[in-house]
Amino acid sequence: MVHLLLVEDDEAIRRSLARGLTDQGATVAAVGSAVEAIQALPTERPDVVVLDLGLPDLDGADVLALIRAQGDLPVVVATARDDDREVVRLLDAGADDYLIKPFSAAQAMARVRAVLRRTARAQPEEQRVVVGGLTIDAVSRTASLDGRDLDLNRKEFDLLLALASRTGQVISKRQLLAEVWQQPWGGADRTVDVHLSWLRRKLGESAAEPRYLHSVRGVGVKLVAPDGPDSGDGAP
């Protein structure tokens, strides 16, 4: 049974959603403020947080950042703004999915189930991936290059893990948007490009002089070991 932490400041909506999510088969802990949400995390230990962004005591985006600082607990955010830039901002900030208000308990539960399925599939059979001097640990969510720890944000790590888990395989930007940003319908390739640029910088390379990350023009991106058999056939 899925255990949810529902964070919604409107008491009537909170009660209605909690009742509906319970009817959908979940157990629900419902709170009405950011402070209550942060306090509830260690005691409730939810499987997923459904987080309203319009909270009275702290902006929901700041609450999302606080949750992210404590680990990789899946978060579905609820927003009244049906705006592509706002959605991209929230996903980049660490949200796993989003709901546009108003929404039903059934819709919220469907999103929760989808997030949990993706989270389960994201756990690789090999929890530690080694490619050349690059080591990625999926459990501790740490990465190092030639023995030096890499300071990666959440999306940079997810992007690196997605590529390293299929070393040598060209992955399209559409696939990366679906897997890393949970946008199976497509989205802005620029989002992937920007994060690849940041990742390359931290790996000590560039698109013009790649070592690990090779772009294949018109196809996608692949990660290979430097001087490996597939390292020379990409186009920047």
Beta strands, then each sheet from edge to edge (+ up, - down):
strand 1: 3-7
strand 2: 27-31
strand 3: 48-52
strand 4: 75-79
strand 5: 97-100
strand 6: 128-131
strand 7: 134-137
strand 8: 142-145
strand 9: 148-149
strand 10: 213-216
strand 11: 220-223
sheet 1: 2+ 1+ 3+ 4+ 5+
sheet 2: 6+ 7- 8+ 9-
sheet 3: 10+ 11-
end
